[in-house]
Amino acid sequence: MNRRQFLASTALSGLASACGSSAAAPRAASDPAAFRTELRVPPLLEPTVDKDGTRRFTLTMQQGRSEILAGKPVETWGINGPHLGPTIRAARGDRVRMTVTNRLDEASTVHWHGMRLPAKMDGGPHQTIEPGATWSPHWTIDQPAATSWYHPHPHGETAKHVYRGLAGMFIIDDRTTAQLPSRYGIDDVPLILQDKNLAEDGSPTGDPLKGTFGILGDHMLVNGTHAPFLNVRTERVRFRILNGSNARMYHLTFADRRAFHVVGNDAGLLPAPAQADQVSLTPGERVEVVVTFTPGEQVLLRTLSGSDDIDEGDFDLLKIVAAARLAASPRLPASLTAPAPIVVPPNAKVRRFRLNGHDAINGKEMDLSRIDEVVPADATEIWEIENTVYAHNFHIHEVAFQVLDVNGDKPHAYASGHKDTVYVPPKSTVRLAVQFGRFTDPVTPYMYHCHILRHEDSGMMGQFVIVKPGTENQVPRTIATHHHT
């Protein structure tokens, strides 16, 4: 198996095991001594609790100044701070309300990526927040434990807004939390991976809407920190890893090629921990891994280059330093409380999507007034995503799906969990078993799109509505486009 075949087969759902592979060592591995800045762990956002028990989280999009490179403050965007945003953590069954205020000089949105919620609360391009305005979406969290995130989704501007720094994690807990390390910032650590092109003064440069893919940066940031180190004090650490980059694909491994365990995909836990020594993530994908450390050791987390245009370059990302004495951690359970498998009924509807170039799906560019697909509530369907050209991925709002196959090949166990974003290798077809929710709204759509943000902004996006079963043919295919805050 050559390297392109290896990556195509193992990145089926954004997770690739490199066990037994012949991946080369990084061409330009960093000096471990250069990792001198302690990793910034985004603070947990504390909610206020209303009389009815609703947990209210307050978010403000704002401009600020950050030191991406030490000693060189530059202009950035952030949420509740100068760069990136706090981590939101809530539990299944919680009623939540987000109070989102836009203090930027231009309109934006906040999309809850991976969240199962009504379309009007989704934060896509129809829920624009004008400068100075406040948007207050609310819903009851009713989905399995997972690592989600939030980011802007203004049509044609998403790449720029994310690149400037608007993003944060959204962790959902349920009764499975006790199975795994869960002390935030101690043995449960978020890692938001992003790449930037930086000028000599430390400021991010480049046009995220130029070129085939936009920006593939030459400086790696973890939680907004350049060349970071992390001190760990427990035998095992759970890392919640998010690819928050505009376009880059990461092939993550440790410098010593140690094995670790994948415990979760985008939308929930796996049925059992799956051993790997490499995982791959395209933009928008998340993975949860548990890594074991020994006292006093140091190891580098790195990304390896591949053979696609969005994974060029070998970079060290994070130095992990284990304390001389590590607190004991419980052993990983043999099984995990995963969401129920998505079972496709014999008569399931099959929808086909063709990714053309970087600006169209099924030959059509995005049109905010056009409804492309109408789906009955609680449906389970098969979606076939055909990629006719170079690397793409595919994200569907509101849903959970499982990968059925890529070019006819079944995914490995570590790639079989619930997801909402999937890598679609060049000139390949990915089939998904897609589980839709119960929230109906015939005039407010959800999105599906490539999550390479330059492609999304250029028109590689479509819209679907979820409606009461039996009313699919009664739904107008044209809607108003003034659903703004």
VOMI-537550 format. One record per residue (C-alpha): y, x, z; residue in one letter. Coordinates in steps of 0.25 Angstrom, whole numbers. Layout:
! VOMI-537550
NODE      yy      xx      zz   res
NODE       Y       X       Z     a
...
***
This chain:
! VOMI-537550
NODE      yy      xx      zz   res
NODE       0       0       0     m
NODE      13       6      -4     n
NODE      26       5       5     r
NODE      32      -7      -4     r
NODE      19     -15      -3     q
NODE      18     -11      12     f
NODE      32     -17      15     l
NODE      30     -29       7     a
NODE      17     -33      14     s
NODE      21     -30      28     t
NODE      36     -35      28     a
NODE      30     -49      25     l
NODE      38     -56      36     s
NODE      47     -44      39     g
NODE      37     -37      48     l
NODE      29     -25      42     a
NODE      18     -17      49     s
NODE      18      -2      45     a
NODE       5       1      52     c
NODE      -3      11      44     g
NODE       9      13      34     s
NODE      14      26      29     s
NODE      29      23      31     a
NODE      37      36      30     a
NODE      46      41      42     a
NODE      61      38      41     p
NODE      68      47      31     r
NODE      80      48      40     a
NODE      75      46      54     a
NODE      86      46      64     s
NODE      87      56      75     d
NODE      83      49      88     p
NODE      94      56      96     a
NODE     104      49      87     a
NODE     100      35      93     f
NODE     111      36     104     r
NODE     116      22     105     t
NODE     109      12     114     e
NODE     104       0     107     l
NODE     113     -12     109     r
NODE     105     -24     113     v
NODE     113     -37     110     p
NODE     116     -45     122     p
NODE     110     -58     125     l
NODE     120     -69     123     l
NODE     120     -78     136     e
NODE     122     -92     133     p
NODE     129    -103     142     t
NODE     121    -115     145     v
NODE     127    -129     143     d
NODE     124    -140     153     k
NODE     113    -146     143     d
NODE     106    -132     143     g
NODE     111    -128     130     t
NODE     112    -113     129     r
NODE     125    -109     122     r
NODE     127     -96     115     f
NODE     141     -91     111     t
NODE     143     -82      99     l
NODE     155     -77      93     t
NODE     156     -70      79     m
NODE     166     -59      80     q
NODE     172     -46      75     q
NODE     171     -33      83     g
NODE     170     -18      83     r
NODE     157     -11      86     s
NODE     152       4      86     e
NODE     140       3      76     i
NODE     142      19      76     l
NODE     145      24      89     a
NODE     160      27      91     g
NODE     164      20      78     k
NODE     168       5      81     p
NODE     169      -4      69     v
NODE     171     -18      66     e
NODE     159     -27      67     t
NODE     155     -42      69     w
NODE     147     -47      80     g
NODE     144     -60      88     i
NODE     149     -60     103     n
NODE     152     -45     100     g
NODE     157     -35      90     p
NODE     143     -33      83     h
NODE     130     -41      82     l
NODE     128     -53      92     g
NODE     121     -55     106     p
NODE     107     -60     106     t
NODE     104     -75     109     i
NODE      92     -78     117     r
NODE      87     -92     119     a
NODE      74     -99     121     a
NODE      66    -110     114     r
NODE      71    -123     119     g
NODE      85    -119     122     d
NODE      96    -127     117     r
NODE     107    -117     111     v
NODE     121    -118     106     r
NODE     128    -107      99     m
NODE     143    -106     100     t
NODE     147     -97      88     v
NODE     161     -93      86     t
NODE     166     -86      73     n
NODE     177     -75      77     r
NODE     176     -68      63     l
NODE     186     -69      52     d
NODE     176     -76      43     e
NODE     166     -87      44     a
NODE     152     -84      48     s
NODE     139     -91      53     t
NODE     128     -88      63     v
NODE     114     -91      59     h
NODE     103     -92      69     w
NODE      92     -84      61     h
NODE      78     -89      64     g
NODE      82    -101      72     m
NODE      76    -115      70     r
NODE      88    -124      71     l
NODE      96    -135      64     p
NODE     102    -131      51     a
NODE     116    -134      56     k
NODE     114    -124      67     m
NODE     108    -113      58     d
NODE     121    -105      56     g
NODE     119    -103      41     g
NODE     130    -103      30     p
NODE     133    -118      32     h
NODE     137    -116      47     q
NODE     149    -107      45     t
NODE     158    -103      57     i
NODE     172    -101      52     e
NODE     181     -91      59     p
NODE     185     -96      73     g
NODE     175    -107      73     a
NODE     163    -110      82     t
NODE     149    -115      78     w
NODE     140    -121      89     s
NODE     125    -123      84     p
NODE     115    -128      94     h
NODE     100    -130      94     w
NODE      88    -130     102     t
NODE      79    -118     100     i
NODE      65    -122      96     d
NODE      58    -110      90     q
NODE      48     -99      95     p
NODE      53     -86     101     a
NODE      59     -77      91     a
NODE      70     -67      88     t
NODE      81     -73      79     s
NODE      95     -69      76     w
NODE     108     -74      72     y
NODE     118     -70      61     h
NODE     129     -75      51     p
NODE     125     -83      39     h
NODE     138     -86      31     p
NODE     134     -87      16     h
NODE     138     -75       9     g
NODE     143     -67      21     e
NODE     130     -66      30     t
NODE     128     -51      26     a
NODE     142     -47      30     k
NODE     142     -54      43     h
NODE     128     -49      47     v
NODE     132     -35      43     y
NODE     145     -35      51     r
NODE     137     -38      64     g
NODE     134     -53      66     l
NODE     120     -55      71     a
NODE     112     -57      84     g
NODE      98     -60      89     m
NODE      93     -74      94     f
NODE      81     -73     102     i
NODE      72     -85     105     i
NODE      63     -86     117     d
NODE      52     -95     120     d
NODE      39     -95     129     r
NODE      34     -83     121     t
NODE      45     -74     127     t
NODE      37     -69     139     a
NODE      26     -64     130     q
NODE      35     -52     125     l
NODE      46     -43     130     p
NODE      58     -52     132     s
NODE      69     -45     141     r
NODE      80     -44     131     y
NODE      86     -30     129     g
NODE      74     -24     138     i
NODE      61     -26     131     d
NODE      66     -37     121     d
NODE      76     -30     112     v
NODE      83     -35     100     p
NODE      85     -25      88     l
NODE      95     -30      77     i
NODE      93     -21      65     l
NODE     105     -19      56     q
NODE     109      -8      46     d
NODE     123      -5      42     k
NODE     131       4      33     n
NODE     141      11      41     l
NODE     154      18      37     a
NODE     158      31      44     e
NODE     166      23      54     d
NODE     154      15      58     g
NODE     158       2      51     s
NODE     148      -6      43     p
NODE     150      -4      28     t
NODE     145     -10      15     g
NODE     145     -24       8     d
NODE     133     -32      13     p
NODE     133     -40       0     l
NODE     133     -28     -10     k
NODE     120     -23     -16     g
NODE     106     -29     -17     t
NODE     104     -30      -2     f
NODE     118     -28       4     g
NODE     118     -17      15     i
NODE     107      -8      19     l
NODE     114       0      30     g
NODE     112      15      33     d
NODE     114      13      48     h
NODE     105       5      57     m
NODE     109      -3      69     l
NODE     101     -10      80     v
NODE     108     -21      87     n
NODE     121     -15      81     g
NODE     118      -1      87     t
NODE     117      11      78     h
NODE     106      22      82     a
NODE     102      15      95     p
NODE      92      18     105     f
NODE      85       8     115     l
NODE      80      12     128     n
NODE      67       4     132     v
NODE      62       2     146     r
NODE      49      -6     144     t
NODE      36      -3     138     e
NODE      37     -14     127     r
NODE      50     -19     120     v
NODE      51     -31     111     r
NODE      61     -28      99     f
NODE      67     -40      92     r
NODE      71     -34      79     i
NODE      80     -41      69     l
NODE      84     -36      55     n
NODE      99     -40      56     g
NODE     102     -31      43     s
NODE     108     -37      30     n
NODE      97     -31      21     a
NODE      89     -20      27     r
NODE      74     -21      29     m
NODE      69     -13      42     y
NODE      55      -7      43     h
NODE      54      -5      58     l
NODE      45       5      64     t
NODE      46      16      75     f
NODE      47      30      73     a
NODE      33      33      79     d
NODE      27      21      71     r
NODE      22      15      84     r
NODE      16       1      84     a
NODE      23     -11      90     f
NODE      20     -26      90     h
NODE      27     -37      82     v
NODE      28     -49      90     v
NODE      38     -58      83     g
NODE      43     -61      69     n
NODE      57     -68      66     d
NODE      53     -82      71     a
NODE      43     -80      82     g
NODE      32     -72      89     l
NODE      19     -67      82     l
NODE       6     -73      87     p
NODE       2     -59      92     a
NODE       9     -45      92     p
NODE       7     -38      79     a
NODE       7     -23      79     q
NODE      15     -15      69     a
NODE      23      -2      67     d
NODE      33      -7      57     q
NODE      40     -20      55     v
NODE      50     -24      44     s
NODE      62     -33      44     l
NODE      71     -38      34     t
NODE      85     -44      37     p
NODE      84     -56      47     g
NODE      70     -53      51     e
NODE      66     -51      66     r
NODE      53     -45      72     v
NODE      49     -44      87     e
NODE      41     -31      91     v
NODE      36     -26     104     v
NODE      36     -11     105     v
NODE      29      -2     116     t
NODE      36      10     121     f
NODE      31      22     130     t
NODE      40      28     141     p
NODE      50      39     136     g
NODE      48      37     121     e
NODE      58      36     110     q
NODE      55      30      97     v
NODE      64      26      85     l
NODE      64      12      78     l
NODE      66      14      63     r
NODE      66       7      50     t
NODE      59      13      38     l
NODE      63      12      23     s
NODE      54       4      14     g
NODE      54       1      -1     s
NODE      63     -11      -2     d
NODE      78     -10      -4     d
NODE      81     -16      10     i
NODE      73      -6      18     d
NODE      79       8      13     e
NODE      81      19      23     g
NODE      74      24      36     d
NODE      82      22      49     f
NODE      79      24      64     d
NODE      85      12      71     l
NODE      83      13      86     l
NODE      78      23      96     k
NODE      70      17     107     i
NODE      69      25     120     v
NODE      58      21     130     a
NODE      61      24     145     a
NODE      53      34     153     a
NODE      47      22     160     r
NODE      45       9     153     l
NODE      43      -4     160     a
NODE      29     -10     157     a
NODE      29     -21     147     s
NODE      18     -32     146     p
NODE       8     -30     135     r
NODE      10     -38     122     l
NODE       2     -51     122     p
NODE      -9     -52     112     a
NODE      -3     -65     107     s
NODE      11     -71     106     l
NODE      16     -85     106     t
NODE      20     -86      91     a
NODE      25     -98      84     p
NODE      14    -107      78     a
NODE      10    -102      64     p
NODE      17    -109      52     i
NODE       6    -118      45     v
NODE       9    -122      31     v
NODE       4    -136      28     p
NODE      -5    -137      15     p
NODE       6    -145       8     n
NODE      18    -136      12     a
NODE      29    -135       2     k
NODE      31    -122      -5     v
NODE      46    -117      -8     r
NODE      48    -105     -16     r
NODE      60     -96     -16     f
NODE      63     -85     -26     r
NODE      72     -73     -21     l
NODE      80     -69     -33     n
NODE      89     -56     -33     g
NODE      98     -57     -21     h
NODE     105     -70     -22     d
NODE      96     -81     -25     a
NODE      84     -89     -21     i
NODE      77     -97     -32     n
NODE      88     -93     -41     g
NODE      99     -99     -33     k
NODE     110     -93     -25     e
NODE     113     -99     -11     m
NODE     122    -112     -12     d
NODE     126    -117       1     l
NODE     127    -131      -5     s
NODE     113    -131     -10     r
NODE     100    -135      -3     i
NODE      89    -128      -9     d
NODE      77    -133       0     e
NODE      74    -145       8     v
NODE      63    -144      19     v
NODE      57    -155      27     p
NODE      58    -153      42     a
NODE      46    -146      49     d
NODE      41    -142      36     a
NODE      32    -130      34     t
NODE      33    -124      19     e
NODE      29    -112      11     i
NODE      41    -104       6     w
NODE      38     -94      -5     e
NODE      49     -83      -6     i
NODE      48     -75     -19     e
NODE      56     -62     -20     n
NODE      58     -58     -34     t
NODE      66     -45     -32     v
NODE      70     -35     -21     y
NODE      69     -37      -6     a
NODE      72     -50       1     h
NODE      69     -58      13     n
NODE      70     -73      16     f
NODE      75     -80      29     h
NODE      74     -95      31     i
NODE      83    -102      41     h
NODE      77    -111      52     e
NODE      62    -109      48     v
NODE      50    -101      53     a
NODE      40     -96      43     f
NODE      28     -87      42     q
NODE      25     -78      30     v
NODE      13     -83      22     l
NODE      12     -71      13     d
NODE      20     -61       5     v
NODE      14     -60     -10     n
NODE       2     -66      -5     g
NODE      -1     -57       7     d
NODE      -1     -62      21     k
NODE       8     -57      32     p
NODE       2     -48      43     h
NODE       1     -53      57     a
NODE      14     -46      61     y
NODE      21     -53      50     a
NODE      16     -67      52     s
NODE      25     -73      62     g
NODE      36     -83      61     h
NODE      48     -79      53     k
NODE      61     -83      46     d
NODE      64     -71      38     t
NODE      54     -64      29     v
NODE      55     -51      20     y
NODE      52     -55       5     v
NODE      48     -41      -2     p
NODE      53     -38     -16     p
NODE      45     -47     -27     k
NODE      37     -54     -17     s
NODE      34     -68     -12     t
NODE      34     -72       2     v
NODE      28     -85       7     r
NODE      32     -92      20     l
NODE      27    -103      28     a
NODE      40    -109      33     v
NODE      41    -119      45     q
NODE      54    -127      45     f
NODE      61    -134      56     g
NODE      64    -148      60     r
NODE      79    -148      59     f
NODE      83    -157      48     t
NODE      97    -157      41     d
NODE      98    -161      26     p
NODE     112    -155      24     v
NODE     112    -142      32     t
NODE     103    -131      26     p
NODE      96    -119      31     y
NODE      95    -106      23     m
NODE      84     -97      17     y
NODE      88     -84      12     h
NODE      86     -69      10     c
NODE      91     -62      23     h
NODE      95     -50      16     i
NODE     110     -54      18     l
NODE     116     -49       5     r
NODE     105     -58      -2     h
NODE     108     -70       7     e
NODE     123     -69       5     d
NODE     121     -68     -10     s
NODE     114     -81     -11     g
NODE      99     -78      -8     m
NODE      99     -91       1     m
NODE      95    -105       0     g
NODE      96    -118       9     q
NODE      86    -128      14     f
NODE      87    -140      23     v
NODE      77    -146      32     i
NODE      76    -161      31     v
NODE      68    -173      37     k
NODE      54    -173      30     p
NODE      54    -183      18     g
NODE      69    -182      16     t
NODE      69    -169       7     e
NODE      72    -176      -6     n
NODE      84    -183       1     q
NODE      92    -171       4     v
NODE     104    -167      -4     p
NODE     103    -153     -10     r
NODE     118    -150      -9     t
NODE     125    -149       4     i
NODE     140    -147       8     a
NODE     143    -133      12     t
NODE     154    -135      22     h
NODE     145    -135      35     h
NODE     154    -125      42     h
NODE     158    -124      56     t
***
